[in-house]
Amino acid sequence: MTYRNPVIAGFHPDPSVCRVGDDYYLATSSFEYFPGVPLFHSKDLVHWRQIGHCLTRESQLRLSEARSSAGIYAPTLRHNDGTFYMTTTNVSGRGNFLVTTDDPHGEWSDPVVVDHPGIDPDLFFDEDGTVYYTTSYNQGIYQSRIDLKTGARRSELRLVWSGTGGQYPESPHIYRLGDWYYLFIAEGGTEYGHMETVARSRRPDGPYESCPHNPILTHRSIRSPIQATGHADLVRTPDGAWWAVFLGIRPVGYPFRHHLGRETFLAPVAWEEDGWPTIGDDGRVAETMPSGRLPLQPLPAPPVRDDFEGAALAPEWSFLRTPDPARWSLAEKAGCLTLRGTPVTLNDGGAPAFVGRRQQHFACQASAHLAFVPSRDGEEAGLTVYMNEKFHYEIAIAQTMGRRGILVRRRLGSLWKVDHEIPWASDEVVLTVKADETTYSFGFAARESEPPVWLGFGECAMLATEVAGGFTGVMLAMYATGNGAWSGSPAHFDWFDYSADDASRSEV
């Protein structure tokens, strides 16, 4: 039996995993998107279903001042003595903090701020009850003992390891196996030189000795469809086997460009006779991997359509920064997501009226039925293919010089252009974005039963991290804006479809 990598496709970086009985839970970074820290559940480590987020309230997560690729950095998810713990860093707010819950399907607590600097925090519960908090800080891995209830430090900050010499030692995780404590970290930056390294000690606070076989996971300087592997977290299955989840990217073309973001991959961990671990096949992984003794339990395919009939948004939807609850609604018009445009545009670093989901497949199609009657110049609503405020495409209904039309527009760095614009008299339209590995195509139709009329296109490479920068991935989103003024006209999205065409490359 085999499984396909990535096990969670699209912009889901910095995975952290824990097991409770036969259940696995996994959390990933979310940066400037709200709610924060997507949370997944699995029975087999391969097939994952998103069950919610850890940070769902403004009291837990404030992103109003978060620049692009800031906000929430790498989380660590742990379970101890009946309680789930998630700790992370809001680099645009309170720094390091932790939240807890007894039920990961429900609400999490308000944050406890942790008096410990750095990013990428790890929680380690030792057998004597001591809790160790470890972060990446000042080009090293620093540790202290903390009080879980108050977040106060119970010891001085201590440098425990600086890694093997790669830049940006980060993402520390500590595990105990027998009499040894193992400290795993990522080095090389979350780029093409990314790697996972490990050290061990007889004490959780060191001194740590480096593994002579480091790095234990890397794809640097090799020919592979998977690149930039690292930032691993380990979990032990009920039968005693060890597995690692970690991030990687799948670049397209040459020179390499990746636009789906950093994704979650899975590989087995082998412990050698000398007590050191190796991830995958001597530090390398593939898109198709043997599943070993994992009890594979495939999940039903996710629904193509969201018709917005529920009382809450499905967990795959995200807002761009902290949303204004007065600017979106599932109740204003029954069976619709309603957005009301703000002065903020997609070119700004604020919080536009924006509800999006991650692009998870190279070849896919997203469509939405929009009812929108702009009442003044500047009002617009539609679909955007969004990497950040300086790199995005959109197809939308907009009013310009008193005339309503459909436009296709691109923003690429300092370059801004309306590629195509046609008159549109109807109050409704079906907008479509179709993607393959290299190109986005933008179309419209008067009704669902008609095929799209293709109005424009854009290159995927222009939204890639190598061009646009940052740590996120492409989002496909519905949006509305007043372009500098409050919009008086609501945009009603009756449904949104997302379908994948490239199952051979990614099974989610």
Secondary structure, 3 states (H helix, E strand, C coil): CEEECCCECCCCCCCEEEEECCEEEEECCCECEECEEEEEEECCCCCEEEEEEEECCCCCCCCCCCCCCCCECCCEEEEECCEEEEEEEECCCCEEEEEEECCCCCCCCCCEECCCCCEEEEEEECCCCCEEEEEEECCEEEEEEECCCCCCECCCCEEEECCCCCCCCEEEEEEEECCEEEEEEEECCCCCCCEEEEEEECCCCCCCEECCCCCCEECCCCCCCCEEEEEEEEEECCCCCEEEEEEEECCECCCCECCCCCEEEEEEEEECCCCCEEECECCECCCEEECCCCCCCCCCCCCCEECCCCCCCCCCCEEECCCCHHHEECCCCCCCEEEECECCCCCCCCCCEEEEEECCCCCEEEEEEEEECCCCCCCEEEEEEEEECCEEEEEEEEEECCEEEEEEEEEECCEEEEEEEEECCCCEEEEEEEECCCEEEEEEECCCCCCCEEEEEEEHHHHCHHHHCCCCCCEEEEEEECCCCCCCCEEEEEEEEEEECCCCCCCC
